[in-house]
């Protein structure tokens, strides 16, 4: 919903891909930093992928904040199925 039907802008940090050959990009829609929003709302976790760490501290703090208030997967009502 954050990007559907909208123009996105992608930025690379250092690497093209990670060790699993996944393309690494920071995604923006207008002034919204999508990667950050997903972590901040509790829909993603923050992972540090060396050497691509320009936003690692920002993402880590967003996860701490989401956990503290119980957003998304950090909610007491969140359930996980395997």
JOZILIN-V887486 format. One record per residue. N is the residue number from 1. RES is the residue in one small letter. PSI is psi in degrees with one decimal (* if undefined). Layout:
# JOZILIN-V887486
N&RES&PSI  N&RES&PSI
This chain:
# JOZILIN-V887486
1&x&-28.1  2&x&-24.5  3&x&-10.7  4&x&124.8  5&x&11.3  6&x&157.3  7&x&128.5  8&x&151.3  9&x&132.8  10&x&136.8  11&x&140.3  12&x&145.0  13&x&-94.5  14&x&-50.1  15&x&153.7  16&x&-45.5  17&x&165.1  18&x&-171.6  19&x&-16.8  20&x&11.5  21&x&24.0  22&x&137.9  23&x&130.0  24&x&121.4  25&x&150.8  26&x&133.4  27&x&132.4  28&x&140.9  29&x&110.2  30&x&-127.5  31&x&9.3  32&x&124.8  33&x&99.0  34&x&-45.4  35&x&-47.1  36&x&-45.1  37&x&-40.5  38&x&-41.3  39&x&-45.2  40&x&-33.8  41&x&0.7  42&x&21.9  43&x&-1.8  44&x&158.7  45&x&157.3  46&x&125.5  47&x&143.4  48&x&116.8  49&x&94.5  50&x&139.8  51&x&11.9  52&x&77.6  53&x&16.6  54&x&-27.2  55&x&11.8  56&x&-43.6  57&x&-40.5  58&x&-45.4  59&x&-41.6  60&x&-42.2  61&x&-37.3  62&x&-39.5  63&x&-42.2  64&x&-45.3  65&x&-43.3  66&x&-41.1  67&x&-42.2  68&x&-35.7  69&x&-4.7  70&x&39.5  71&x&149.7  72&x&-125.0  73&x&-13.0  74&x&2.3  75&x&146.6  76&x&-23.5  77&x&-6.9  78&x&135.7  79&x&149.4  80&x&134.8  81&x&143.7  82&x&*
